[in-house]
Each structure stands twice: as structure tokens, then as C-alpha cells.
Amino acid sequence: MLDYMIFNMVFLMLIIVLNYSIYFLSFLIGIEYLIAMILFYLMSMNYSGFLYLIYLIYSVCESVLGLSLLVSMNYEYGHQKVNFLNLM
């Protein structure tokens, strides 16, 4: 079961990086889904509850920073189709 979950997370990470790298919002949504999968993996390993709280705090901070970057890029460039490939 855990091997399947690890394979699923790696496969989802490849899909996110390869398919959703055109638009920044799709990339953020994919990363949030990957965070939910990692949280499910941590819950199945029966770690302490404090680790879940720390992980959720970091994931919320990551999502807020990503959305604020998206809003600032939308304000700067003036359209919703902000390409992720132009940032590299």
C-alpha cells in the first residue's frame, strides 16, 4: 500500500511539472493536491499530531506565497495567462 502511495506521489509530481507548467495557477493547484497526498501519507505512517500541524502550517504559508505571487504578476502584466515558462 505504501509503495503504491509513493509511486502515486512521484507520478503526480511528474504530471504537475510536465503538464501544468504552462499556467501558474494550474501549477499551484497541482502542488496543493500533492501536499494533500503527502499529508495522507504522513497520516498513514502514524506520526505524532504535532508533525501534522507543522506540515499544515508550512503548506498554508506556501500556498499564500504562491497566490500572492500570482496576484502580483497579474497586476504587473495585466492579464490572467501568466506563463510559468517565462519565469525561468
Contact map, one row per residue, 1 for C-alpha under 8 A:
1111100000000000000000000000000000000000000000000000000000000000000000000000000000000000
1111110000000000000000000000000000000000100000000000000000000000000000000000000000000000
1111111000000000000000000000000000000000000000000000000000000000000000000000000000000000
1111111100000000000000000000000000000000000000000000000000000000000000000000000000000000
1111111110000000000000000000000000000000100000000000000000000000000000000000000000000000
0111111111000000000000000000000000000000000000000000000000000000000000000000000000000000
0011111111100000000000000000000000000000000000000000000000000000000000000000000000000000
0001111111110000000000000000000000000000000000000000000000000000000000000000000000000000
0000111111111000000000000000000001001100000000000000000000000000000000000000000000000000
0000011111111100000000000000000000000000000000000000000000000000000000000000000000000000
0000001111111110000000000000000000000000000000000000000000000000000000000000000000000000
0000000111111111000000000000000001000000000000000000000000000000000000000000000000000000
0000000011111111100000000000001001000000000000000000000000000000000000000000000000000000
0000000001111111110000000000000000000000000000000000000000000000000000000000000000000000
0000000000111111111100000000000000000000000000000000000000000000000000000000000000000000
0000000000011111111110000010011000000000000000000000000000000000000000000000000000000000
0000000000001111111110000010000000000000000000000000000000000000000000000000000000000000
0000000000000111111110000000000000000000000000000000000000000000000000000000000000000000
0000000000000011111111000000000000000000000000000000000000000000000000000000000000000000
0000000000000011111111110110010000000000000000000000000000000000000000000000000000000000
0000000000000001111111110110000000000000000000000000000000000000000000000000000000011000
0000000000000000001111110010000000000000000000000000000000000000000000000000000000111000
0000000000000000000111111110000000000000000000000000000000000000000000000000000011110000
0000000000000000000111111111000000000000000000000000000000000000000001000000000001110000
0000000000000000000000111111100000000000000000000000000000000000000001000000000000000000
0000000000000000000110111111110000000000000000000000000000000000000000000000000000000000
0000000000000001100111111111111000000000000000000000000000000000000000000000000000000000
0000000000000000000000011111111100000000000000000000000000000010011000000000000000000000
0000000000000000000000001111111110000000000000000000000000000000000000000000000000000000
0000000000000001000100000111111111000000000000000000000000000000000000000000000000000000
0000000000001001000000000011111111100000000000000000000000000000000000000000000000000000
0000000000000000000000000001111111110000000000000000000000100010000000000000000000000000
0000000000000000000000000000111111111000000000000000000000000000000000000000000000000000
0000000010011000000000000000011111111100000000000000000000000000000000000000000000000000
0000000000000000000000000000001111111110000000000000000000100000000000000000000000000000
0000000000000000000000000000000111111111000000000000000000000000000000000000000000000000
0000000010000000000000000000000011111111100000000000000000000000000000000000000000000000
0000000010000000000000000000000001111111110000000000000000000000000000000000000000000000
0000000000000000000000000000000000111111111000000001001000000000000000000000000000000000
0000000000000000000000000000000000011111111100000000000000000000000000000000000000000000
0100100000000000000000000000000000001111111110000000000000000000000000000000000000000000
0000000000000000000000000000000000000111111111100001000000000000000000000000000000000000
0000000000000000000000000000000000000011111111100001000000000000000000000000000000000000
0000000000000000000000000000000000000001111111000000000000000000000000000000000000000000
0000000000000000000000000000000000000000111111100000000000000000000000000000000000000000
0000000000000000000000000000000000000000011111110000000000000000000000000000000000000000
0000000000000000000000000000000000000000011011111011000000000000000000000000000000000000
0000000000000000000000000000000000000000000001111111000000000000000000000000000000000000
0000000000000000000000000000000000000000000000111111100000000000000000000000000000000000
0000000000000000000000000000000000000000000000011111110000000000000000000000000000000000
0000000000000000000000000000000000000000000000111111111000000000000000000000000000000000
0000000000000000000000000000000000000010011000111111111100000000000000000000000000000000
0000000000000000000000000000000000000000000000001111111110000000000000000000000000000000
0000000000000000000000000000000000000000000000000111111111000000000000000000000000000000
0000000000000000000000000000000000000010000000000011111111100000000000000000000000000000
0000000000000000000000000000000000000000000000000001111111110000000000000000000000000000
0000000000000000000000000000000000000000000000000000111111111000000000000000000000000000
0000000000000000000000000000000000000000000000000000011111111100000000000000000000000000
0000000000000000000000000000000100100000000000000000001111111110000000000000000000000000
0000000000000000000000000000000000000000000000000000000111111111000000000000000000000000
0000000000000000000000000000000000000000000000000000000011111111100000000000000000000000
0000000000000000000000000000000000000000000000000000000001111111110000000000000000000000
0000000000000000000000000001000100000000000000000000000000111111111000000000000000000000
0000000000000000000000000000000000000000000000000000000000011111111100000000000000000000
0000000000000000000000000000000000000000000000000000000000001111111110000000000000000000
0000000000000000000000000001000000000000000000000000000000000111111111000000000000000000
0000000000000000000000000001000000000000000000000000000000000011111111100000000000000000
0000000000000000000000000000000000000000000000000000000000000001111111110000000000000000
0000000000000000000000000000000000000000000000000000000000000000111111111000000000000000
0000000000000000000000011000000000000000000000000000000000000000011111111100000000000000
0000000000000000000000000000000000000000000000000000000000000000001111111110000000000000
0000000000000000000000000000000000000000000000000000000000000000000111111111000000000000
0000000000000000000000000000000000000000000000000000000000000000000011111111110001000000
0000000000000000000000000000000000000000000000000000000000000000000001111111111101000000
0000000000000000000000000000000000000000000000000000000000000000000000111111111000000000
0000000000000000000000000000000000000000000000000000000000000000000000011111110000000000
0000000000000000000000000000000000000000000000000000000000000000000000001111111001000000
0000000000000000000000000000000000000000000000000000000000000000000000001111111100000000
0000000000000000000000000000000000000000000000000000000000000000000000000110111111000000
0000000000000000000000000000000000000000000000000000000000000000000000000100011111000000
0000000000000000000000100000000000000000000000000000000000000000000000000000001111100000
0000000000000000000000110000000000000000000000000000000000000000000000001100101111110000
0000000000000000000001110000000000000000000000000000000000000000000000000000000011111110
0000000000000000000011110000000000000000000000000000000000000000000000000000000001111111
0000000000000000000011000000000000000000000000000000000000000000000000000000000000111111
0000000000000000000000000000000000000000000000000000000000000000000000000000000000111111
0000000000000000000000000000000000000000000000000000000000000000000000000000000000111111
0000000000000000000000000000000000000000000000000000000000000000000000000000000000011111
